[in-house]
Each structure stands twice: as structure tokens, then as C-alpha cells.
């Protein structure tokens, strides 16, 4: 029977859905030439309300440990792990909506459904982080994907925008088929699609070739979502053609949700490490190498950051590999992956917000050469972008530095020496193309066509300020966020152990 407490367990999803429906209903009532800023503000209130709802869940969790029990017929679990990702994804969506308020006026767009799509996409992302049933994860993945497919093609008057949407849709649908086929195979091997029941079945009967094949297929499907090599071919073209605020969202929100799913699938189902470790190891090494060396050749800032996102997916996967072979009591690899997700979201969203403001109408100014002299034309904007670029490099006092430090520390503790060496060498390579943009901003004369950017709108300034504060805060005072990441990792590990033991009892009634 569904109780009131069960609705509190999905309160963030309900809030987002209500605000998304309200946005879609209000939009047709406005005139075709009326600004949609009011709808954007309503969507922003929706994300803030989602954060408040998630914090209320955290209060309930602290007051009653039973609040973390599986709910909605064993499909959803609210714990510190899901609360962390709810807050992160809602924050990302809020920043992207703030940046979009100015962007849409600059681009002379009037599509109010844009904000509704962001909210509905966020519903899928947050649901992915708390779902413990593979079919529900697939549904949440599709909710998120369909919204981002449409958002990627929102520059309808631009050929590259339409191309990005079509390419993203076709390749995304193909990758989703891999994930769904993996779910079907794990069902065939264990008789269930519940994470709890799968863990119990594998604990009792072990894993056969069908389970390993299922794990590989699900990794391929999710590898597309996180833009990990060799499933990354869509990334540069889609990032180049999609609106810059949409790229800020799709390069961080869906990626955070997909990593949350990966953590649950790999570490809560009990799939043996030997079934996926080398696939993750190879994918991490390829992502770091292909991403960074691909970025070296780019003169388009959006394409450069697209290849950069591929490389950062590789750094994150290093933490997955580290946790997979670490001692049972250690969770530093998992907590490093969670912390890295938050740090990357702050610095990458901030960088794309700067790009969305600077690009101008029809996104004409997206070349690295267009940023020449920005340090003199707009010192504050250049300084803000510099903070994000230094964090992407991994310079001390930024979130990117500690994120990489935690990842490679966990890798070395797990004795992944060669993977750590590959990662450190790639970090040195990455410094070149990030520093190249900084050098152009401060040491090159501006080109003839590029002009000084107009005054930064208050909404964009607020988004940049929040992203900058988050980036510096994570690099100088990471204690609270790191504690939340460790707590989420421990809760995920404990929940997996307890659910496996609990589910094993009815499946083996004769065992004492």
C-alpha cells in the first residue's frame, strides 16, 4: 500500500514534474513575440523547490533510518547517495536556466517549452540516481534522453544545430538498445531486474557468461551517456551545434546521472569485478588519451571542451577501476568518483556559461582566436573563465585539483600504477590547450571582427558567481562535500550488503 511517506520519497521528482507541466501550460497563453523570461524564472523556482524538497528528504532520513528502505514496490531508494546527486543535478539545471535567460534574448528565441524540457529532463536524471530497478532506470534514462535530444536541436535556424540533434538521437537510440539488451540478459541470468534480487541471485548462484555479457552491454550503453571512448564519436559535433547553455547541461547533468547508475549497477548488483574491470580500465585509458589529444587540434572552443569532457570521463572511470579492486572496507575510489562529478559539474557549467555569453547572436564567436584580448576588453569575464580553465587543468586551490588528487590517490592505493601514469601524462597534455586559451585572452591583440562583449546580464552574472564560488570552495574547503561523498559511498555499500542479505532469505528458505 502506498503511504504518504512514499510520496515524500519521490518529492523532488513530483516537484519538477508539477513545475514542468505548469511551464508547458503557461507558454501557449503568452504572445508569440512575448519574452519567455517569466517562464524561465518559474522554471528556476522549480529547481530551487526541488533542492528544498531534497533537503527535506535529508531531514527525514536523519530522523528515521527506515526512510532509506526500498519503496514503490522496491523500485526506489532514498539515501545519502541519491540525495547528493539530487542536489547536484538540480543545482546544474538551475545554473543552466539562469544562463539561458540572457541567451534566449540574445538569440531572439521565444520557445517557452525549452524550460519545460529542462525540467522534464531533470526528472529523468534525478530518478536515475535513486532507482534500484533496471527497468525504471531505463525509463528514467529515456525521459532524460528524449528531452536532451530536442534541446540539442534548439538552434533550428542553424544547420549544425539540426545535425547535432539528429546525430545525437540516432547514436543515442543505438546506445540505449545496448543498455536495454543488457537488462534483458541480466533478467535471463537472474530472473529479476531488481538490483536487490540480482545481488541475491549472484551471491547464491554465482555469475556466468550471460551476466558478464550483460554487464558489458550495459557499460556500453552508459558509456555513450558519459561520452567515454570509444563511444564518444557524437560528442564534438553535438556540442558544437547545440546551444551553449544546453551543452552546459548535457555535459554535466546526464553524465552525473549516468555515473550514479554505473555506481549502482557495478557495485550494488554484485557483478564480479573480473566481469567488468578490464573494460573499465581500457575505456578510462582510451578516454583520457583520445580526449586530450583530440582537444589539441581544436580551434573551436566548444569542440575543445567536448574533447575535454571525454578526457574527464576517463579520469572518473579511473576511480571506478580503483574501487573495484580496493580492499572491501575502502570506499575512497567511490567517494573520489562522487566528488569528481561535483567538481567537474561546477567548472564545466561555468565555462560554458561564459561561452554562451561571449558567443553572441547565432554563436558567431566560438573560435579560440575570437577570445584574443578578452583580458583587456572584459577583465572580469576573462578572470572568471580563467578560474574554470585552471580548475579543468587541476591547478591547486580549485575543485579540479582535489578531484584529480582523490582519484589518483585511490588508484595508487589500489596499485593501478600504469593507469595512474597514463592519467598524469594526459593531465600534462591537457594543460597545453587550456593554457593556450588563457594565453590568447591575455597576450594576444583582439581580431578585427570580434568586439567587446556587452554588459553581462544579472542572471548570467549570478550563474557565473555561483559556479566560481563552487569551484573555489571545492578546492579550498572541500571537507563538507567530501564528507557527503564519503557518506554517500558508505551508504551505497551498506545498502548493497544489507539488501543482498535480506533478499537471500526468501530465495533460500532452507538455509539457516
Number of C-alpha atoms within 10 A of each C-alpha: 5 9 9 7 13 15 14 18 27 21 19 30 23 16 20 28 19 14 23 24 15 16 24 17 14 13 21 12 8 14 10 12 10 12 18 23 19 15 23 22 17 19 26 23 15 25 28 19 18 26 22 16 22 26 17 17 24 19 11 17 18 14 10 10 10 11 20 19 14 21 20 14 9 15 19 24 22 24 24 24 26 25 24 22 28 29 21 22 28 27 22 26 29 26 26 27 29 25 30 26 23 19 25 20 14 16 14 13 15 18 18 24 21 25 29 26 23 25 31 22 30 32 26 26 31 30 26 32 29 28 26 26 22 24 16 19 22 18 14 22 25 18 20 27 23 17 19 26 23 18 26 28 26 21 20 14 10 14 11 18 22 20 19 26 24 17 19 24 20 12 16 20 15 13 21 22 16 20 24 18 16 25 22 17 21 24 18 14 19 20 13 18 21 21 24 27 23 26 26 27 22 20 17 13 9 14 18 13 10 16 23 21 17 25 24 18 22 25 23 23 24 24 24 25 25 28 26 30 24 16 20 21 17 18 24 24 19 26 28 24 25 29 24 28 28 26 27 28 27 28 25 25 28 24 24 30 31 23 26 23 24 18 21 22 21 20 22 23 25 22 22 19 15 11 19 18 18 12 15 22 20 17 23 29 25 19 30 33 22 20 28 28 18 18 26 18 12 18 16 18 23 26 23 24 28 28 27 28 29 31 31 27 25 29 28 29 26 31 29 28 26 30 27 22 18 19 11 9 8 17 22 24 30 28 27 30 30 29 29 29 26 27 29 25 26 29 30 24 31 31 26 27 29 23 21 27 26 24 21 18 15 13 21 11 21 20 18 18 19 24 29 22 23 26 22 17 17 16 14 12 19 19 16 17 24 20 22 28 25 21 27 29 23 22 17 15 18 29 31 29 21 24 29 28 16 19 29 26 19 28 26 16 17 20 14 19 13 12 20 21 14 16 25 16 12 20 21 13 18 23 18 15 23 23 15 12 21 24 16 19 27 19 14 16 16 21 12 7 7 18 16 13 14 10 9 16 14 13 17 23 18 15 23 27 14 15 27 22 15 22 27 22 17 26 22 15 14 18 12 10 17 21 13 18 27 22 18 23 24 20 17 22 21 13 19 21 18 13 19 24 16 14 16 21 13 11 13 11 8 7 8 5
